[in-house]
Amino acid sequence: MDEYPESAPEPAGGALDRRAELSEFLHTRRARLKPEDVGLPDFGRHRRVPGLRREELAQLAGVSVAYYTRLEQGNGRNVSAEVLDSIARALRLTDAEHSHLTHLAKPKQNKKKPAARTQQVRGALRTLLDSMDGVPAYVVGRHSDILVWNRMAAAVFGDWAELPPAERNWARLVFLRPEYRDLFVDWEQKAIDIVCALRMDAGFQPDDPRLSALVGELSVKSKEFRQLWATHDVKEKSHGIKRLRHPLVGELDLNFESFSMMADHEQSLVTYHAEPGSPSAEALHLLASWGTDATRAGTGTSAGTSAGTGTSAPSA
């Protein structure tokens, strides 16, 4: 993953710097565009910076160079939605990136939620997970915390009940635990997806000290995380295919769906299923038939936990 730039580790506590986040996000989006991408002449060796110059971007967005420069320096005060829309179009931002830019430049002035508020999962949702026989499913909360899960999720991904609550977190599992590098056939894509989701979280709540602490810890302990975090990439991924290399049943090709909870936008229900009649479907059926005897090699954890025993993640 050497193609990603390095960045300094984030602070281990406190909050992320919203001005710095805005500045670096705009800079990285501008740097990835070439003049020919937007219909401008390319003078080749005479260009001193990668990507578009500030004056070129300002021209495309229809704002003054001084105005755009202030914005890229992190000063989003009094910027209008119309100007942000113009800049987003000039930068060729995706919907997720456009939303992220808006959150960074124009933070909502809502009352802060209690810093130590525990993430709670409704009892009815826990019951739903338990009733989903043969379907690996779990609920993920803010900061990629795994809140509750069913027996099939434990059979596929490992019994998270055996881990300390603070370790039931996708970012920590993927970047800090070697067995998850073996589990995901395309580990790098899984890593990218997690970092992009954390960046979205940072746009919503940069003043969250627990998120800052998580980013700081991972930046120190994982070079791959540090490199990916420096890209400032954001995206939302609600469905797709995950290829797993399960230690007991071999390769699994699973379709996943992620459903945001209307009652709590910070939580999502994630489910996995295989194409009917496929080898992966047969492998899932085999894991389901083994029940509590299904174990994850290399983790030493049983797969017999249910949503009822998958306790909430620690305060966040």
NORZI-V615053 format. One line per field, one symbol per residue. phi: phi as a letter, one per 20 degrees, with the letter a starting at -180 (. if undefined). burial: I if it has 24 or more other C-alpha atoms within 12 Angstrom, else O. A space follows every 50 residues. Layout:
phi = ???
burial = ???
This chain:
phi = .ffefebfgfffbmbfeffffffffffffffeedgffdmdfdelfeeecf mffgffffffemcfffffffffeoeefmfeffffffffffelffgfffff gfffecffeefffgfdfffddggfffffffeefmdfbbdddfmmfeebbd fffffedoefffeggfeebfffffeddgfefffegdffffffgfffffff gfffcfeeffffffffffffecfffgfffffmfcadcearcddddffddn fcddedcddfeffbfedcedccbdfgmegffffffffffflfefcefndm deddfcffdfffffgb
burial = OOOOOOOOIIOOOOIIIIIIIIIIIIIIIIIIIIIOOOOOOOOOOOOOOO IIIIOIIIOIIOIOOOIIIOIIOIIIOOIOOOIIIIIIIIIIIOOOIIII IIIIIIIOOOOOOOOOOOIIIOOOIIOIIIOIIIIIIIIIIIIIIIIIII IIIIIIIIIIIOIOIIIIIIIIIIIIIOIIIIIIOOIOOIIIIIIIIIII IIIIIIIIIIIIIIIIIIIIOIIIIIIIIIIIIIIIIOOOIIIIIIIIII IIIIIIIIIOOOOOOIIIIIIIIIOOOOOIIOIIIOIIOOIIOIIIIOIO OIIIIIIIIIIIIIOI
